[in-house]
Amino acid sequence: MIAILIILILILLTLLGTPLFVIISSVALLAFHLNGIDSSAVIIELYRMTSQPIFLAIPLFTFAGYLLAESNTPKRLVNLSKALIGWLPAGLAIVALVSCAVFTAFTGASGVTIIALGGLLYPIMLQENYPEKFTLGLLTASGNLGLLFPPSLPIILYGLVAQTPIDQLFAAGIIPGILMIVLLSIYAFIFHRKHIKELRKERPTKKHLFRVIKESGWEIPLPFIIIGGIYGGIFTATEAAAVTAIYVFFIEVFIYKDISLFKDLPAVIQKSMIMVGGIIVILAAALGLANYMTDAQVPAKILASMKSIITSQFMFLLFLNLFLLVVGALMDIFSAIMVIVPLLIPIANSFGIDPVHLGIIFLANLGIGYSTPPVGMNLFIASIRFDKSITFLYRSALPFLLILLIALVLITYIPELSLGILPFLK
């Protein structure tokens, strides 16, 4: 009776807006208590995970991402992309897609991308005669594109939880991520030809092109340093995070001087470490719940129930995508990884799903879920950032959401898109 009362209270607190990690922690502690298990099991598992060397990559990449977000990097990135491809038909829309993908990959937060790059790209696209509805839909949907590209924080966390090689996950996400950008670019190109009055554009002069490349000259090598260093065997993912943090710190503070060493840097450190602290708190809460579910053989019971209904890999993947889209709309990506992945891994294994492929399916779903009505987080962030009603954002994002769902189907049922590159890494 008492347990039922506590559960009802937790449901009420959830409806009143209590932070998710508080609810998850409470459920975990209650479950352990009712089963006579010492609650220290939560902390022991958290200590085990945070003691792994790869965990250091999370605060290091987060710090580097916040340095980039607080500097003039977004402006330089947009200027460079415009000079390279902005003169093409629908070039500005493609610039927005590419810029948002690159920026999200480094910051690990699609909401930050909408806030940082949205403010730059929104007025520029309106000036180029792009309709407001199309522009807002594009910028809202673009916020999640970089989640599949290295050095995405969700990829690192997924690798930790699923005990899957992070370098393989980094590689496996590249082609699916490019596929999403290409399909959205094709749609933007078709929309541009049909609906937008063409403004005369000239190719940038060599002088202008040289100038913007020179302005971004220190930031352009960054992706090549990370990817080349990891797959060239020069350093591990954790060492890549350290190199990235030091490199970004040096160029933003001492070369570009966008970040003042004594005035701005402490605030950047504080913001980035608050995010890391939030991840650790969510991690602790979710690990407790995941451990209880594992001890209670919840995955095995779910599997037994599913096998009576779902008898093929095809049907399992269809059910998985529908389930994860709902999860992605309701939960932040870090909580979802911690709570859902431990349940999914044994079930997916029983249906013969490669864990690396599963990771890409999982992250692609959760990224799309950010823009899925009615409660996708990016929709609300865009609504606040651009001062538009949430229903207008629903309508704006819908065409882009449908295209991303097409990409998701291809990623799900053509595993070679994710796994085809892996043999070349051996």
N, C-alpha and C positions, 0 to 999 in steps of 0.2 A: 504493500500500500504506500509506504513511504517512498519507495523507488518510483512508483507511478507519479506521485505528487511532484517529486523532484524533476522528472522528465517533462511534466506539464509546465512547470516553472521555467525550465530551459527553453521550451518551445515559445513561451510567452516572451522571454527575454530576447529571443531571436527576432520575433516579430517587432519588438520595440527598438531594434537596431543595435543590440549588444554586439561588440566585435566578435567575428567568427572564431578567433583563436580562443576566446574565453569559453565559448560554447563547446568547442572541440575538447579543450582541456577538461572542462567539467564533466563531459560525457565519459572521457577516458578515465578520469579519477573515480567517477561513480562506478564504472564497470569493473575496474580493478578492486575497489572496495567490496562490492557485492560478491565478488568471487574469491575474496580472501587473499588477494595478491598485494604485496607491498608496493606502494606507489613509487618507490625509488626506482622501479623498473623503467619508468619514463626517463629519468635523468641518466641512468646508466646507458640506455640506448642513444640518447642525445650526445653524451660524451663520446661514445664509440664513433658516431658519425662525424662529429666535428673534429675528431682527432685525425681523420684521414687527411693526408697532405693536399688532396685535390680541393678540400673545402676552403683552403686559403685563396683559391682563385675567385671565390665569390666576393669577398670584400675588396680585393685588388681590382677586379674588373668593374665593380660598382663604383669605386673611387675614380677610376679612369673615365667611366661613362658620365659621371657628374661633372668632372672637369670639362669634358667636351660640351656638355649641355649648358654649362654656365659661361662658356667662352663665346667667341664669335664663330666657332666652327660651323654651326648651322647655316649662317649667312655665307661663309666661304664655300660650304658644300653645295648650296643652291646655286651660287654664282658659277662654280665649276661645272655643274651638271647642265646649267643653261647654256654655257658656252660650247659644251661638247655636243649636246643633242637637242637643246631648246629650240633651235631653228627649224627642226624637222616638223612635218605635220603632226599635230598632237604632241609635239615635243615637250611642251611645258607640263602636260599631264604625266608624261613618262618621267620627266625630271622629278615631279612630286613622288611618284612611285619609288624610283630608285633612291632618292634622298631619304625618304622615310624608312625604307628597308635598311639602308646602311646605318642610319642613326639609331634605329631600334635595336639593331644587332649589338651596338656598343653600349647603349644605355640599359638594355634589358627591360625597358618599360615602355609599352606602346602609348600610355597616357602622356608621358613626358614628350614623346615625339609629336603628338597632336598639339600640345601646348607650345613647344619650342619651334617646330617647323610650320605648324598650321598658321601661326601669326604672320610668318614671312610669305608663305605661298598663297594664302587666301586672297589678299588684295591683288597680288600679281596675276592670278588666274582670272579674277573678275575683270581686270584691265584688258586681258587678252580675249574678252568676250565669252569666256566659259560661263554657262548659267550657274547661278548660286547653288541650285539643287545638285547639279553634277559635281561642282567643286567640293561641297560639304560631304557628299557621299564618298568621293575619292579620298579626301583627307582623313575621313573617319575610318574607312576600310584599310587605308595604307598603314595605319599605326601599328598593325600586328605583323606586317610582312617580314620584318627582320628577326622574328623569333626563331626561325629555322636556320639562320646564318651564324657562323662563329663570330664573336665569342659569346653568344647568347647565354645569359644567366639561367633561364629555364632549362636549356640543354644540359648545362653542368649539373643542376640540381636533379634533373631526371636521371642522369648517369649515376649520380651518387645513390639515389634511392633504389634504382633498378639494378645497380651493380653492373652497368653496361659500359664498355670503353667509351670515354668521352670523345676521343679523337675520331672514333668511328661514327659517333652521332654527329659531330661537326661536319664530317664529310658527307654523311647520308642526307643531311638537310639542304645541301647546296642546290642540287637539281630540282627537288620539289619547291624550294623557295623561288628559284628562277622561273619555274613553270607558272607559279602564281602571278609573278610580275609580268610575264609574257602575255598570259591570258587577259589580264587587266589592261595591258598596253594595247592589245588588239581591239578590245572593246572601246578604249579611249580614242583610238585611231578612227574606228567606224563612226563613233558618235561625233567626232570632230568633223569628218567629211559631210555628215548629214545635217548637222545642226548649228555649226559655228561659222560665222562669217570670217573668212580667212584674212588676217592682217598680213601685210607684206613683211616678210622676214628675210634678212640677209644673213649669210653665213658670217660668223665673227671673223674679223681680220686676224692675221697671224699675230699682230701686236697685242690685240685684246686677249686672244687665246693664251699667248705666252704670259700675259700679266696675271690672269686668273690662276693659271697653273703654278706660277711663281708664288702667288698668295697662299695657295694650299700646298705648297711644295713639301712642307714638313708633315702634313696630315695624310697625303696620298700614300706614302709607303706603309702606313699603319696596318691595313688588312693584309698586305703581303708579308709583313714582318711576322704577324701572328700565324697565318696559314702556312707560309713557307717554313717558318721556324719549327712548327709542330710536325708537319709532314716531311720535312727535310731531316728530321731526327736531331735538330740542333738543341731543342729544349722541349720539356713536357708542357702540358696544358697549364699546370701551376706556375712553372717558370715563365711561360708566355704571359700569364697574367701579371707577374712581377715586372717583366720587361715592358709591357704595355703601360702599366701604372707609372713607372719611372719615366718612360719616353714621353707620355702625354703630360705629366707634371713638368718636365723640363721644357717642352716646346710652348706650353700654354703660359707658364709663369715667367720664363726667362727669354724666350725667343719672340713669341707673339705679344707677350705681356698683357694678355686679356684678363688674367687672374693675378690680382695683387697678392704678393707673398704674405703680407701681414694684415691687409684689409679684407680680402675676399677668400683667401684659402681656408681660414678657420671655419667659415660658414659652409664652404663646400664639403669639408671633411665632416662637419656635423650632419649635414643633410644626407651624405652618402652612408655614414655609419648608422644613422637612424633607420635607413632602409635595411641595412644589413641586420641591425638589431631586430627589426620587424620580421625579417626572414627567419632568424633564429628562434624567435618566440613562436612563430607559426610552426616551425620545424619541431620544436619541443612538444607543442600541443598535438600536432598531427602524428608524430611518432608514437606517442602514448596510445592514441586511438588505433593506429595501424597495428601496434604490437598486441593490443587486446584482441583485435579481430583475427590476427594470425593465431594467437594462442587458443582462441575459441573456435578455430577452424572455419571461420566465416567464408574464406575463399572456396574451400572444399564444398561447403554446403551450397554456396551460390552455383558452383560448377555443376553439382549434382542436379540442382533444379533446372539450370539452363539446358543441360543435355537432354532433358526430357522434352524440351520445347525446340531448342536449336540443335540441328543435327549436322550442319555443314559449316565450313569455314566462311563461305560467302554470307550466310545468314548471320553468323557471329559478328563479322565485320560491319554489316549493315546495322545491327543492333548497337554495336560499340559506338559507331559514329553518331547515331541519334542520341545515345546516352551522354556522350562526351560534349556534344553541342549544348545540351542543357546544362551540364556541369560547368562548361566554359562561360555560359551566360550568368550563372549564379555565384560562382566562386572565383576568387583570384587564383592566378595560375600556380602560385607557390603552394597554397593550401591544397589545391586539386592534385598536384603532383604528390604531395606527402600522404594524402588520405586515399586517393584512388589507385595510384600505381601499385602499391603492395597487394591490393586486391586483384588487379588485372593481370599481373605477371603470370601467376600459375594458371589462370584460366586461359590466357592467350597461348601459353606454352602447350596446353592440352589440345588446342586447335591448330598447332603447328605454325604459329605466327613468330617470325624472327623478332627478338627483343629490340633490335635496332630499328627495324621497320615499325614495330609497335610504338617506339618512341616518337618517330616522325609523325605517325598518324595521330598520336596523343597530342603533340604540341600544335600540329596544324589545326586540329579540332578546337583546342582551347583558344588559339589565336582568333579563329573565326567566331568563336563564342563571344569574344569581346564586343563584336558588332552585331550580335544577334538580338533582335527584339524579344521580349519587351524590356529586359533588364541588363543587356550587355553594357559593360562598364564604359567602353569607349564612346558609346552613344551619349551617355550622361556627361562625360568629360567634354566632348565636342559641343554638347548643348550649352554648357557653362562657358566654354572658351569662345564660342562664336555667337552667344546670346540668341540662340534659336530654340524653338519649342522641341521637345523630345519627339513628338509625333512627326514633325517636319524632318527630323534626323532619321526616323524610321523609314520614311518614304525615300529619302535621299540615298540611304545606304543599301536599300534593297537590291538594285541591279548589280552592285558590286558584290554583295553577299551571295547572290545566285551564281556568279562567275567563280567565286572562291569555293563554293560547294561543288562545282564541276571539277575544279582542280583537286579538291579533296577526294572525290570519287576516283580520279585517275591515280592519285597518290596511294589510295587504299588498295585498289585492285590491280595495280601494276607495281609490284614490290621492287622491280628492277630500277625504277626511278630513284629509290632510296638506296638499294643494295648494290646496284650495278657498278658503282665507283669503288666499292670496298676492296675487290681483288687487286686493284691497281696500287693499293696502299701497302700491300704485303711484300 
